[in-house]
Structure formats: C-alpha cells, structure tokens
Amino acid sequence: MKTQGMKSLVLWCRWHDARLRLQGRDGEAVWGELAFNDRTERFRYELGARRLTIGAGEGQRAVQLDDMGVESD
C-alpha cells in the first residue's frame, strides 16, 4: 500500500474531525466510511491520485488532496 497517499487521507480526516472506518482496500484504493460528529458518509480514496470521493449517487463529490491533506484544485 502506498503510505504517502494514506497520509494525505489521514490528515484530511484530522482537519475535518472525521474518523476513518476502513472497510476494504486493494493496490489502488481504500474505501469505507467517514464518521463525523453528526453523520457518516461512504468514501473511496484513490491512493496514487490522492482523490477522495465522498458520498454515493447524486450527492457524490470528489476532491483532490495535496501532501498535507488539504483540498486543492
């Protein structure tokens, strides 16, 4: 597993007060739930690209993370 990519996700969770509940992984991604104080959301995180996809269906959104877990363009 690419640990540098996971670092960005872990830091993003810290910045957003979210707990990371991993449910699966493969060589390219990890997935599971993000647990916030008032809700949980499904997620998929692409390790190499550092792309975090949150939610499912029409409410789904994708964000790009930098090395420090900050959302970037």
C-alpha positions in Angstrom: 0.0 0.0 0.0 1.2 3.5 -0.8 1.6 5.0 2.6 2.3 8.6 1.4 -1.2 8.6 -0.2 -2.7 7.4 3.1 -1.0 10.2 4.9 -3.0 12.8 2.9 -6.3 11.0 3.8 -5.5 10.7 7.5 -4.6 14.4 7.6 -7.8 15.4 5.8 -9.7 13.4 8.4 -8.0 15.4 11.2 -8.8 18.7 9.5 -12.5 17.7 9.2 -12.9 16.0 12.6 -13.7 12.7 10.9 -13.0 9.2 12.0 -11.8 6.8 9.3 -13.5 3.4 9.2 -11.8 1.3 6.6 -13.8 -1.5 5.1 -11.6 -2.6 2.2 -8.5 -1.9 0.1 -6.7 -3.0 -2.9 -3.5 -1.9 -4.6 -5.2 1.3 -6.0 -7.7 2.5 -3.4 -9.2 2.2 0.1 -12.9 2.6 0.9 -15.3 2.6 3.8 -17.0 5.3 5.9 -16.1 8.7 7.2 -17.7 9.2 10.6 -18.3 12.9 11.5 -20.0 14.0 14.8 -23.4 14.2 13.2 -23.3 11.8 10.2 -21.4 9.1 8.4 -20.6 9.1 4.7 -19.3 6.4 2.4 -15.9 7.2 0.7 -13.4 5.8 -1.8 -9.9 7.1 -1.8 -7.5 6.6 -4.8 -4.1 6.2 -3.3 -1.8 7.2 -6.2 -4.0 10.1 -7.4 -4.9 11.3 -3.9 -8.5 11.7 -5.0 -11.2 11.4 -2.3 -14.8 10.6 -3.4 -17.4 11.2 -0.7 -21.0 10.0 -0.7 -22.9 8.0 -3.2 -25.3 8.6 -6.1 -26.3 12.2 -7.0 -24.8 13.6 -3.8 -21.3 12.2 -4.6 -18.4 14.7 -4.7 -14.8 14.3 -5.4 -11.9 16.3 -4.0 -8.2 16.3 -4.8 -5.9 16.3 -1.8 -2.3 17.6 -1.6 0.5 16.2 0.5 -0.8 17.8 3.7 -4.4 16.6 3.2 -5.7 20.0 2.1 -8.2 20.1 -0.7 -6.6 21.5 -3.9 -7.8 22.3 -7.4 
